[in-house]
Amino acid sequence: MKTPCADERISTPVQKSDPLQEIVGCSRLIWNLKQEILRVAKLDIPVILEGGSGSGKELVAQILHRLGRDGTRLVALGCGTLSPALCENELFGHVPGAFTGALDDAPGLLELAHGGTLLLDNIQDLPLEIQAKFLRVLQEHEYRPLGSTVALPFQARVLVTVNQDLARL
């Protein structure tokens, strides 16, 4: 079965279970996007998805996850929705006594995403001090929950979205 594009030269064969079918359109740009998704999906590298609000970045992230790590967990965080302290706790988790009220262990999204995919939506909104800590996670493949002295391993596909020009920021 082929996509319903008028131009046969840019149509792509698809199967019923093909997640690329969720991307609607048949222009050369859409065809190129689908080809890039297929190329990147199997690579175990961080990916930046750039585009305006409502352009489908999160859909592309979900498709990349399904094509590359289907059957594992996809964990997402909207980076502009939390204060810096809550954002750090949400990502890294904490151990008892890490701060007032921290009575139990609380896994962070890094732990929950281990072995799967971590999606950070609008990473440009992540506070700079958290960005620096997260860069270390990407470099060292480990992190420490808040209040802990023990580093935990981090192995997950990292996808980030931005709705602004990162070079300009």
C-alpha positions in Angstrom: 0.0 0.0 0.0 1.3 3.5 -0.8 0.6 6.9 0.6 -2.1 8.8 -1.2 0.4 11.3 -2.7 -0.3 12.5 -6.2 3.4 12.4 -7.1 4.3 8.7 -7.2 8.0 9.6 -7.1 7.7 10.7 -3.5 5.3 8.1 -2.2 6.4 5.7 0.5 5.2 2.1 1.0 3.6 1.7 4.4 2.3 -1.1 6.5 -0.8 -1.0 8.7 1.4 -1.0 11.9 3.7 1.7 10.5 3.8 4.6 13.0 4.8 6.9 10.2 1.2 6.8 9.0 0.5 9.2 11.9 2.3 11.9 10.1 -0.2 13.3 7.6 0.9 14.8 4.4 2.6 13.9 1.2 4.8 16.8 0.2 8.5 16.5 -0.4 9.1 18.0 3.0 7.0 15.4 4.8 8.6 12.6 2.7 12.1 13.9 3.7 11.0 14.1 7.4 9.8 10.4 7.3 13.1 9.3 5.7 15.1 11.2 8.4 12.9 9.6 11.2 13.7 6.1 9.7 17.4 6.9 9.5 17.6 8.3 13.1 15.2 5.9 14.8 17.7 3.0 15.1 20.6 5.2 16.2 21.2 5.4 19.9 22.0 9.1 20.0 20.3 12.1 21.6 18.0 13.9 19.2 16.9 17.6 19.2 13.4 18.2 17.6 13.0 21.8 16.7 9.9 23.5 15.5 7.1 25.9 16.5 4.4 25.1 18.9 1.9 22.7 17.5 4.3 21.5 14.7 4.2 17.8 15.8 7.5 17.6 17.7 6.0 15.4 20.4 4.4 13.1 17.7 7.8 12.7 16.0 9.4 11.9 19.4 6.8 9.2 20.1 7.4 7.7 16.6 11.1 7.7 17.2 10.6 5.9 20.4 8.3 3.3 18.9 10.6 2.7 16.0 13.8 2.5 18.1 12.8 1.3 21.6 9.3 0.0 21.3 8.3 -2.1 24.3 10.2 0.1 26.7 9.0 3.1 28.7 8.7 6.6 27.3 8.9 9.2 30.1 8.3 12.8 29.4 8.7 16.1 31.2 7.5 19.5 30.2 10.5 21.6 31.2 8.6 24.9 31.5 6.0 23.6 33.9 8.0 23.4 37.2 10.1 25.6 39.4 13.8 24.8 39.4 13.7 22.9 42.7 10.8 20.8 41.7 12.3 20.2 38.2 15.5 18.9 39.8 13.6 16.6 42.1 11.4 15.4 39.2 14.4 14.5 37.1 16.8 13.2 39.7 14.6 11.9 42.4 15.7 12.0 46.1 16.6 9.9 49.1 15.2 10.2 52.6 16.4 13.3 54.3 17.4 15.1 51.1 15.3 18.1 52.2 12.5 18.9 54.7 9.7 16.5 54.1 11.7 13.9 52.1 10.8 10.8 54.2 11.0 8.1 51.5 13.0 7.3 48.4 11.4 8.9 45.3 12.6 7.8 41.9 13.1 10.6 39.4 12.3 10.5 35.7 15.9 9.5 35.0 15.4 6.3 36.9 12.0 5.7 35.4 13.3 6.2 31.9 16.3 3.8 32.4 16.4 1.4 29.4 13.8 3.4 27.5 13.4 6.9 26.3 13.4 10.3 28.1 11.6 13.1 26.4 12.3 16.7 27.6 9.7 19.0 26.1 10.8 22.6 25.5 14.3 22.0 27.0 15.1 25.7 26.5 12.8 26.3 29.5 14.9 24.0 31.8 16.7 26.2 34.3 20.4 26.7 33.4 21.7 25.0 36.6 19.6 21.9 35.8 20.8 22.0 32.2 24.4 21.9 33.5 23.6 18.9 35.7 21.7 17.1 32.9 24.7 17.7 30.6 26.8 15.7 33.1 24.2 12.9 33.0 24.6 12.8 29.2 28.4 12.8 29.4 28.9 10.3 32.3 25.8 8.1 31.9 25.1 8.4 35.6 23.4 10.7 38.1 22.9 11.1 41.8 19.5 11.5 43.3 19.1 14.6 45.6 20.8 13.9 49.0 22.6 10.8 47.8 26.3 10.1 47.6 25.8 7.1 45.3 25.8 7.5 41.5 23.2 5.5 39.6 23.6 4.4 36.0 21.6 6.1 33.2 21.1 4.4 29.9 18.2 5.8 27.9 17.5 7.4 24.6 17.2 11.2 25.1 14.9 13.2 22.9 14.4 16.9 23.5 12.1 19.4 21.8 12.6 23.2 21.4 10.3 25.7 20.0 12.9 28.5 19.7 16.2 28.8 17.8 18.8 27.3 20.1 21.7 29.0 18.4 20.1 32.4 19.0 19.4 31.5 22.6 
